[in-house]
Each structure stands twice: as C-alpha cells, then as structure tokens.
Amino acid sequence: MEEIYLREVSINDGEIELEFLRKFPTEENGFQNPCREESLASLENFKLWLEDRVNKSNGIGISEGRVPETIYWIMMNEKIVGIGRLRHYLNDNLLKHGGSIGFGISSNYRGKGIATKALPLMLIEAKKFDQEEVLLTVDSDNMASRKVIENNGGILRKEEDQTCYYWIKIKDKQPKTV
C-alpha cells in the first residue's frame, strides 16, 4: 500500500483540487461534498471558496451556530483520493447532527484500506484542538464506514433515526493539580 497522508486545504490549491471536487458526489454515504455548485463553476469561484475555508479554519467569518473546521485532502503519494473535515470542537447541534470528523473516499479508491489509514491521521489533527474524544456519526447501513470507525477504536454509544453515534477517545484527561 502506498503512503497515505493529509494535506490541509490551501489558497494555493487549483485545477487538480477543483477537478477532484467536481467529480466527487454532492452527498454520498452521509458525507457531503463541502464545496457548493457555484464554487465549482470556475477556478476564480473555487479560489474564493478556498479563501473562505482557510478563514473558517482560523475562526474568521463563521456564521452563528457554526464552529471552526479544517478541510483536508486525503492523499496517496501525490494524488487526491479523498477528503476529510475536522470540526475543532462541537456545539449542541453538532452533538446531534454531524459530529467532529467526516471523510469521503473517491469511489475509485474504496475497499483499499485508505479510510482506515486516514482516520488515525484525522485523530492526530483533532488532538491539536485539545479534544479528549471525537464524535463520528454514520448512517446505520454504511457498514464500510462503521468498520473503519470501529477498527480505529470507535465505541457505539447511541443509534437513533438510522444514525450511529461513535465516540473515539483520543486523549487521556490530565489529572488536576492541587
């Protein structure tokens, strides 16, 4: 298996990344393409979207009810094979709908263990935002994603309305000092 790594979305991204998102489904297996149709219309529009995503990752221009999130390209060597999103923390709404981490792998690369290797990389990134555990929600019938989450330490705590709520502990709580 070739090397899997994450690359954060950047304002320097261009045609290759735009073409990947144009081919990526709007919504599939519960993961939504973070790029809207109007942002895919031209490279100029895409550059504006990239700037907005970088700003939102830095906590700039976030709408009420939203939280900062970072988007990553899931890479295999130099090729984009998927996309991931990491919310820096959760609010009450995200505890019910959405969770901390989402990812999607291009249909050409599914079944090759890429998601199983990419999720631990997303967990490392989540530690940078001082999270002790992360929530991943997945459609109940999405057995492939459920297996990826379970193989990475996911504990199913709730199943409701055809959605599974998995938690993964990523950091031990530090003891309080007196």
C-alpha positions as CSV (number, residue, x, y, z in Angstrom):
1,M,0.0,0.0,0.0
2,E,1.3,3.4,-0.9
3,E,1.7,6.2,1.7
4,I,-1.5,7.9,2.9
5,Y,-1.3,11.4,4.4
6,L,-3.4,14.5,4.8
7,R,-2.9,17.9,3.2
8,E,-4.8,20.9,4.5
9,V,-6.8,22.9,2.0
10,S,-4.8,25.9,0.9
11,I,-5.5,29.1,-1.0
12,N,-2.7,27.8,-3.3
13,D,-4.8,24.8,-4.4
14,G,-6.0,24.9,-8.0
15,E,-7.3,23.0,-11.0
16,I,-6.4,19.5,-9.7
17,E,-8.3,20.0,-6.4
18,L,-11.2,21.7,-8.3
19,E,-11.5,18.8,-10.7
20,F,-11.5,16.3,-7.8
21,L,-14.4,18.1,-6.1
22,R,-16.3,18.4,-9.4
23,K,-16.2,14.6,-9.7
24,F,-17.0,14.0,-6.0
25,P,-20.7,13.4,-5.3
26,T,-22.7,16.2,-3.6
27,E,-23.7,13.7,-0.9
28,E,-22.8,10.1,-0.5
29,N,-23.0,7.7,2.4
30,G,-23.8,10.6,4.7
31,F,-20.7,12.7,3.7
32,Q,-21.5,15.9,2.0
33,N,-19.1,17.5,-0.5
34,P,-18.1,20.7,1.3
35,C,-17.9,22.7,-2.0
36,R,-21.1,24.1,-3.4
37,E,-22.0,24.0,-7.1
38,E,-21.4,27.8,-7.6
39,S,-17.9,27.3,-6.1
40,L,-17.1,24.7,-8.7
41,A,-18.2,26.8,-11.7
42,S,-14.8,28.3,-12.3
43,L,-11.3,28.5,-10.9
44,E,-11.9,32.0,-9.7
45,N,-15.0,30.9,-7.7
46,F,-13.1,28.0,-6.4
47,K,-10.3,30.3,-5.2
48,L,-12.9,32.3,-3.3
49,W,-14.2,29.1,-1.7
50,L,-10.7,28.1,-0.7
51,E,-10.1,31.5,0.9
52,D,-13.3,31.2,2.8
53,R,-12.4,27.6,4.0
54,V,-9.0,28.8,5.2
55,N,-10.6,31.7,7.0
56,K,-13.1,29.5,8.7
57,S,-10.4,27.1,9.8
58,N,-8.8,30.1,11.5
59,G,-12.1,31.1,13.1
60,I,-12.8,34.0,10.7
61,G,-16.2,34.6,9.2
62,I,-18.0,31.8,10.9
63,S,-21.8,32.0,10.9
64,E,-23.8,31.8,14.1
65,G,-24.3,28.2,15.1
66,R,-21.2,27.0,13.3
67,V,-17.7,26.2,14.6
68,P,-14.3,26.4,13.0
69,E,-13.5,23.4,10.8
70,T,-10.5,22.4,8.7
71,I,-10.8,20.5,5.5
72,Y,-8.0,18.1,4.4
73,W,-7.3,16.4,1.1
74,I,-6.6,12.7,1.7
75,M,-3.6,11.9,-0.3
76,M,-1.9,8.8,-1.6
77,N,1.5,9.8,-2.7
78,E,0.8,12.9,-4.8
79,K,-2.8,12.0,-5.8
80,I,-6.0,13.2,-4.0
81,V,-8.0,10.1,-3.1
82,G,-10.5,11.6,-0.6
83,I,-11.5,14.5,1.5
84,G,-11.9,14.9,5.2
85,R,-13.3,17.6,7.5
86,L,-12.5,18.2,11.2
87,R,-14.5,20.4,13.4
88,H,-12.3,22.0,16.1
89,Y,-15.0,21.5,18.8
90,L,-18.7,20.6,19.0
91,N,-21.7,22.7,19.8
92,D,-25.1,21.3,20.9
93,N,-26.3,21.0,17.3
94,L,-23.2,19.1,16.1
95,L,-23.6,16.6,19.0
96,K,-27.0,15.7,17.4
97,H,-26.2,16.1,13.7
98,G,-22.7,16.0,12.2
99,G,-20.1,15.2,14.7
100,S,-16.4,16.0,14.8
101,I,-14.9,14.2,11.8
102,G,-16.3,13.3,8.4
103,F,-14.5,11.8,5.4
104,G,-15.2,10.5,1.9
105,I,-13.0,8.4,-0.3
106,S,-13.3,8.6,-4.1
107,S,-15.2,5.6,-5.5
108,N,-12.1,4.5,-7.5
109,Y,-10.2,4.0,-4.2
110,R,-12.7,2.4,-1.9
111,G,-12.0,-1.0,-0.4
112,K,-8.3,-0.5,-0.4
113,G,-7.9,0.4,3.3
114,I,-7.4,4.1,2.7
115,A,-10.1,5.3,5.1
116,T,-8.8,3.0,7.8
117,K,-5.3,4.7,7.5
118,A,-6.7,8.2,7.0
119,L,-8.9,8.3,10.1
120,P,-6.0,7.9,12.6
121,L,-4.4,10.9,10.8
122,M,-7.5,12.9,11.4
123,L,-7.5,11.9,15.1
124,I,-3.9,13.2,15.4
125,E,-5.1,16.5,14.0
126,A,-8.1,16.6,16.4
127,K,-5.6,16.3,19.3
128,K,-4.2,19.7,18.2
129,F,-7.5,21.3,19.2
130,D,-7.4,19.9,22.7
131,Q,-10.2,17.4,22.2
132,E,-10.3,14.5,24.5
133,E,-12.7,12.5,22.3
134,V,-14.3,12.9,19.0
135,L,-17.8,12.0,17.7
136,L,-18.3,10.4,14.3
137,T,-21.8,9.9,13.0
138,V,-22.6,7.5,10.2
139,D,-25.6,6.1,8.5
140,S,-26.6,2.8,10.2
141,D,-26.5,0.9,6.9
142,N,-23.0,2.2,5.9
143,M,-21.2,-0.9,7.1
144,A,-17.8,0.0,5.5
145,S,-17.6,3.3,7.4
146,R,-18.8,1.7,10.6
147,K,-16.0,-0.9,10.3
148,V,-13.4,1.9,9.7
149,I,-14.6,3.7,12.8
150,E,-14.7,0.5,14.9
151,N,-11.2,-0.5,13.7
152,N,-9.9,2.8,15.0
153,G,-11.4,2.5,18.5
154,G,-14.9,3.8,17.9
155,I,-17.4,2.9,20.6
156,L,-21.0,3.0,19.5
157,R,-22.9,4.9,22.2
158,K,-26.2,5.5,20.5
159,E,-28.2,4.6,17.4
160,E,-31.1,6.8,16.5
161,D,-33.0,7.6,13.3
162,Q,-30.8,5.3,11.2
163,T,-27.7,7.1,12.5
164,C,-24.9,5.6,14.6
165,Y,-23.1,7.8,17.1
166,Y,-19.5,6.6,17.7
167,W,-17.0,8.2,20.1
168,I,-13.3,7.7,19.9
169,K,-11.1,8.7,22.9
170,I,-8.0,10.4,21.6
171,K,-6.5,11.9,24.8
172,D,-6.3,10.9,28.4
173,K,-7.6,13.5,30.7
174,Q,-4.8,15.2,32.6
175,P,-5.1,14.9,36.4
176,K,-5.9,18.1,38.2
177,T,-3.0,19.5,40.2
178,V,-3.6,20.9,43.7
